[in-house]
Amino acid sequence: MSFATAIATRDEPALADSRESLLAASNAAVLVDAAAVAGNFQQMVRIADSIGIPMDDDYASEVKPTVDELELRRFKSAENSPP
């Protein structure tokens, strides 16, 4: 969980720590798989943003606190997302 959180929040020191912890608790294959899943998720989000997949009003209101907390509007791709 700390590895995924560090990736999502772009916390470089936490990412380094969580990467080492994940490697110590498992093995290199698990670390590579976790990084690949995170990379694929980022890819899918970018594809969805670029083609303009709409969010319904209920979902948009649910995710707004998370968008605000993570300051997701700071990214260029946010221009393609509803306010």
Helices and strands as residue ranges (DSSP letters): H 2-9, H 12-25, H 28-51, H 57-69, G 72-74, G 76-80
